[in-house]
Amino acid sequence: MAYSGGERRFRYDYCLVAVIVLLTLLGLVTLYSASYLFALNQSERFRNGLAPITSNVLAAIIMVVLFPVLALMKLDWLKKGGVILALLLLTAVLNILPFFPFFQMSNHRPGIDAMRWIVLRIGGREQSFQPSELIKVVLPLYLAYILDKNHDRLNAFLYGPLPPAFWTCIFCLLVLRQNNFSEAVLIALTSFTICFISGIRLHWFIIALGALILAGFFLIYGDRDGRWYQRMSSFGRQQSDPTDSGYQITLSEDAIKSGGFWGKGIGQGTLKTRTPEVHGDFVFASYAEESGFLGVLFYMVLVGVFAFICYFVAWQNKVFFDQLLAFGLVTPIITQTMMNIAVVASMIPTTGVPLPFVSSGGSSLLVTLVSAALLVNVTRGHILSDTREGRYAG
């Protein structure tokens, strides 16, 4: 425990770590249960039924080592222009690599398949990484750094709105070129959140929001044969076409309803075996079927505690850089969670956004845990600076 003048303070950084561990373990168990039978039925892709969870397990093992380092290091090491610039350029380059055939899957279909992954052939097998996930950490770091550096000049266009707009546009354009509209929207939302908290004048947000709405309208409705338009136009008509465009959503709704109050039990779900790619964006449907209302409530409580601690620390933090960084790291995680659940419950059109801590994809889990580790770092720093009058004081 930490003390200040004899007063015992609650160490909510320990609570945050416990919640992160529980969410990660719950995600691994849920993913294994959701994907095992599905993988066995896809013998050409997953020969032993373990492939969908392998990358998540590897990411979790990596973070066992990396998490304490990120949670305990001094954040001042990241507040250097050279480090930030190197991270920005590296992230930009990595997000360009998927456009080159050498880094695409061997069965890639030009003009049809998305270009979201860097694929490397190691030991005769293809290993992939989704570089756009890095943006969720690197962009908040950059925005926190540049807005903290220009704190006294945020009202000037060259020092306030321009730097965030420049790099946000670059990353959004790269992600859109990768055919990932929902990820681009999430990146823009994260940037908006950080800039709003920083105190940039409101009229710049109105201009940016207007430009974003117009761009989104033309991207969706400018291509009537495109995937984004098809998803928007088919939303709300799933029930009338349950065997085609509404097949996945219909099965997802049935799975959630069949879970009832207690659930069918871990590994006992049946509808999950018929839901396409259940280990990906629709893994929450499998979880709801097997854990029921109580399981869903437990998961939402964990997410709620995670969000409350992170936003509370961000709001109360007196260090401007830490405050912006915390808002920028927690917002994508919570937004993704709400978007994914809303899709599975047929409340919004299909987005392709994974469920943090749960969906298959080592890239997503790795970056989520990196963000979580940095959030623990900010929380710990806030407690120590508040109780011992000095960050990381001994």
PyMOL commands that set and color helices and strands:
alter all, ss='L'
color gray80, all
select helices_A, chain A and resi 12-41+51-72+75-78+81-99+101-103+131-149+151-153+162-177+181-198+202-221+227-234+247-258+271-274+283-316+320-344+362-388
alter helices_A, ss='H'
color red, helices_A
select strands_A, chain A and resi 2-4+7-9+118-122+125-129
alter strands_A, ss='S'
color yellow, strands_A
deselect
rebuild
show_as cartoon
